[in-house]
């Protein structure tokens, strides 16, 4: 009942704003419709562009705060936050330890969101009905928020990849900023609190991974490196992925940080080859959940 009341109240605010504004009859229909849609509402409304008259600016700010709260509540209700099993919090994972018959693989993409290439990767994953895991750089989240929203809307998982993607040693205060500032922005934008972290370059001893570990992030590395950041020829990139592929593996690719055209070209063939070998695709939380269930099953047998 309380959630319904909040939506009805939101509609009243929208109607009031539109009465005070001029020439926005079409906008009224869009806004009222958006208030009843679920987590997509903030995609359709840009309240900062509404021409507020005297006394309406505070109402606009209240509207923005209300819509953010609803977005966050819906994210929790719809389980868009993805808790990691307790045993993996603060741990470093290169791959899940699964039996050979569990032929699953996790595709992960770093350094996004990024113009053109992130959308192209998302298009390919959508065509193949695959969910991936994207490790986001905070400043790119700030610059390209619509791509992050698309990742969430299409069911992908997101993780923290620091704000600047720096490699040098960082003191505890700087490390905290790199991780927490990124986490805060992701939450403000999507309502999601992720506890998946990937250190830039896989560097474990520059202060950032230590802060993430103490903050109970699962530190996600990889078992197959495409080395796509060096832009190898497409056949070489594909060979890099499959050289160490195994059940429970984690594949490292990049959708951001530079020209990723080689990755985009290689991705359909990578997907097709995995499927020919009998693999299916999972996200990192799904992968960790599978290992957690295996551990519990073995413990119960004992």
C-alpha positions in Angstrom: 0.0 0.0 0.0 2.8 2.4 0.9 4.4 1.9 -2.5 1.1 2.6 -4.3 0.6 5.7 -2.3 4.1 7.0 -3.2 3.3 6.5 -6.9 -0.1 8.3 -6.6 1.7 11.1 -4.7 4.3 11.3 -7.5 1.5 11.7 -10.1 0.0 14.5 -8.1 3.4 16.3 -8.1 3.8 15.8 -11.8 0.3 17.2 -12.6 0.9 20.2 -10.4 4.2 21.0 -12.2 2.6 20.7 -15.5 -0.3 22.9 -14.7 2.2 25.6 -13.6 4.2 25.1 -16.8 3.0 26.2 -20.3 2.8 24.3 -23.6 3.7 20.9 -22.0 0.5 18.9 -22.6 2.4 16.2 -24.5 5.0 16.2 -21.7 2.2 15.6 -19.2 1.3 12.3 -20.8 4.9 11.2 -20.9 5.6 12.1 -17.3 2.5 10.5 -15.9 3.2 7.3 -17.9 6.8 7.3 -16.7 5.8 7.6 -13.0 4.0 4.3 -13.2 6.8 2.4 -15.1 9.2 0.6 -13.0 13.0 1.3 -12.8 12.9 2.9 -16.2 11.2 6.1 -15.0 14.3 8.2 -14.7 15.2 7.5 -18.4 12.1 9.3 -19.6 12.1 12.4 -17.4 14.6 15.2 -17.3 13.0 17.4 -14.7 15.9 19.8 -14.8 14.5 21.0 -18.1 11.1 21.8 -16.8 10.4 25.6 -16.9 9.6 26.2 -13.2 7.8 29.3 -12.1 8.2 31.0 -8.8 7.7 28.5 -5.9 8.0 25.4 -8.1 11.8 24.8 -8.0 11.6 23.1 -4.6 8.8 20.9 -5.9 11.1 19.9 -8.8 13.9 19.0 -6.4 11.5 17.0 -4.2 10.3 15.2 -7.4 13.8 14.2 -8.3 14.5 12.9 -4.8 11.3 11.0 -4.7 12.0 9.3 -8.1 15.5 8.4 -7.0 14.1 6.8 -3.8 11.6 4.8 -5.8 14.2 3.7 -8.3 16.4 2.5 -5.4 13.5 0.7 -3.7 12.6 -1.0 -6.9 16.2 -2.1 -7.4 16.1 -3.8 -4.1 12.6 -5.3 -4.6 13.6 -6.7 -8.0 16.9 -8.1 -6.6 19.0 -5.9 -8.9 21.6 -5.8 -6.2 23.6 -9.1 -6.3 25.0 -10.2 -3.0 28.1 -12.4 -3.2 28.1 -15.6 -1.0 29.8 -14.8 2.3 32.7 -17.1 1.8 33.8 -15.1 -1.3 33.6 -11.6 0.3 37.2 -10.3 0.7 38.5 -13.1 -1.4 40.3 -13.1 -4.7 38.8 -15.3 -7.5 40.4 -16.1 -10.8 37.9 -18.9 -11.7 35.2 -20.9 -10.0 36.2 -24.4 -8.9 33.6 -26.5 -10.6 33.5 -30.1 -11.8 34.4 -30.6 -15.5 30.9 -31.5 -16.5 29.7 -28.0 -15.4 30.7 -26.3 -18.7 29.9 -22.7 -17.9 32.0 -19.6 -18.6 31.7 -16.0 -17.6 32.4 -13.2 -20.1 33.6 -10.0 -18.4 34.3 -6.6 -19.9 36.4 -3.8 -18.4 36.9 -0.1 -18.7 33.5 1.0 -19.9 31.1 2.4 -20.5 32.5 3.7 -23.8 31.0 5.3 -26.9 30.1 2.9 -29.7 32.0 -0.2 -28.5 29.9 -0.7 -25.3 26.7 -0.5 -27.3 28.1 -2.8 -30.0 29.0 -5.4 -27.3 25.6 -5.1 -25.8 24.0 -5.6 -29.2 25.9 -8.9 -29.7 25.1 -10.2 -26.2 21.4 -9.4 -26.7 21.3 -11.1 -30.1 22.9 -14.2 -28.4 20.8 -14.0 -25.3 23.8 -13.8 -23.0 24.3 -11.9 -19.8 27.8 -10.5 -19.1 29.6 -8.8 -16.3 30.9 -5.3 -16.8 33.5 -3.7 -14.6 32.9 0.1 -14.8 35.3 3.0 -14.4 33.6 5.8 -12.4 34.5 8.7 -14.6 33.1 6.8 -17.6 29.9 6.1 -15.6 29.6 9.9 -15.1 30.2 10.6 -18.8 28.0 7.9 -20.3 25.2 7.1 -17.8 22.7 6.0 -20.5 25.0 3.0 -21.3 25.1 1.9 -17.7 21.3 2.1 -17.5 21.1 0.0 -20.7 23.4 -2.6 -19.2 21.1 -2.9 -16.1 17.9 -2.8 -18.2 19.2 -5.8 -20.3 20.0 -7.9 -17.2 23.8 -7.6 -17.1 25.9 -7.4 -13.9 28.1 -4.5 -13.1 31.2 -4.2 -10.9 33.5 -1.6 -9.6 36.8 -0.9 -11.5 37.8 2.3 -9.7 37.3 5.9 -10.7 40.5 6.7 -12.7 42.0 3.3 -13.5 45.3 4.3 -12.0 48.1 1.8 -11.6 50.4 3.6 -9.2 50.5 3.1 -5.4 47.6 4.8 -3.6 47.4 5.7 0.1 44.3 4.5 2.0 42.5 7.8 1.5 43.1 7.8 -2.3 42.2 4.1 -2.6 39.0 4.8 -0.7 38.1 7.6 -3.0 38.7 5.5 -6.1 36.4 2.7 -5.0 33.8 4.5 -2.8 33.2 7.4 -5.2 32.6 5.0 -8.1 30.3 2.9 -5.9 28.3 6.0 -4.8 27.8 7.1 -8.4 26.7 3.7 -9.5 24.2 3.6 -6.6 22.9 7.1 -7.3 22.4 6.2 -11.0 21.0 2.7 -10.7 20.1 1.9 -7.2 22.6 -1.0 -7.2 25.2 -1.7 -4.6 27.8 -4.0 -6.1 30.4 -5.8 -4.1 32.3 -7.1 -7.1 35.7 -5.4 -7.7 38.4 -5.8 -10.3 41.7 -3.9 -9.7 43.0 -2.1 -12.8 45.6 -4.2 -14.6 45.0 -7.0 -12.0 47.5 -5.2 -9.8 47.1 -6.5 -6.2 49.7 -4.5 -4.3 49.1 -0.8 -4.9 46.7 -0.2 -2.1 43.4 -0.5 -4.0 42.9 -4.2 -3.7 43.7 -4.1 0.0 41.0 -1.5 0.5 38.5 -3.5 -1.5 39.3 -6.7 0.5 38.8 -4.9 3.8 35.5 -3.5 2.4 34.3 -7.1 1.7 34.4 -6.9 -2.1 34.9 -10.1 -4.0 38.1 -9.3 -6.0 37.4 -10.8 -9.5 40.5 -11.5 -11.6 40.4 -13.9 -14.6 41.6 -17.2 -16.0 41.5 -16.4 -19.7 43.0 -13.1 -20.9 42.1 -12.0 -24.5 44.9 -9.4 -24.4 42.6 -7.3 -26.5 44.0 -4.1 -25.0 47.0 -4.6 -27.3 44.7 -4.9 -30.3 45.9 -8.2 -31.7 44.5 -9.6 -35.0 41.1 -11.1 -34.5 42.3 -14.8 -34.8 45.0 -14.1 -32.2 42.5 -12.5 -29.9 40.2 -15.5 -30.2 43.1 -17.9 -29.6 44.1 -16.0 -26.5 40.6 -16.6 -25.0 40.5 -20.3 -25.7 44.1 -21.1 -24.8 43.2 -21.5 -21.1 39.4 -21.7 -21.2 37.9 -24.2 -18.7 34.6 -24.9 -16.9 34.1 -22.2 -14.3 36.5 -19.8 -16.1 36.4 -16.1 -16.3 37.2 -14.4 -19.6 38.8 -10.9 -19.6 37.8 -8.6 -22.5 37.4 -4.8 -22.8 34.5 -2.7 -24.0 36.2 0.6 -23.1 39.4 2.4 -22.7 40.3 2.8 -26.4 39.6 1.3 -29.8 37.8 -2.0 -29.2 36.8 -2.8 -32.7 38.9 -6.0 -32.6 37.0 -7.2 -29.6 33.7 -6.4 -31.2 34.7 -8.3 -34.3 35.9 -11.3 -32.3 33.0 -11.6 -29.9 30.5 -13.4 -32.1 33.0 -16.1 -33.0 34.1 -16.4 -29.4 30.5 -17.0 -28.4 29.9 -19.5 -31.2 33.0 -21.4 -30.4 32.2 -21.8 -26.7 28.7 -23.0 -27.7 30.2 -25.6 -30.1 32.2 -26.9 -27.1 29.1 -27.2 -25.0 29.5 -24.2 -22.8 26.8 -21.9 -21.5 27.3 -18.4 -20.2 26.8 -17.1 -16.7 27.5 -13.9 -14.8 30.0 -13.7 -12.0 27.4 -13.8 -9.2 25.9 -16.9 -10.9 29.4 -18.5 -11.2 30.1 -17.9 -7.5 26.7 -19.2 -6.5 27.4 -22.4 -8.4 30.7 -22.9 -6.5 29.1 -22.1 -3.2 26.4 -24.8 -3.8 29.1 -27.3 -4.8 31.0 -26.6 -1.5 27.8 -27.0 0.6 26.8 -30.2 -1.2 30.3 -31.8 -0.6 30.1 -30.7 3.1 26.7 -32.2 3.5 27.9 -35.5 2.1 30.6 -35.6 4.7 
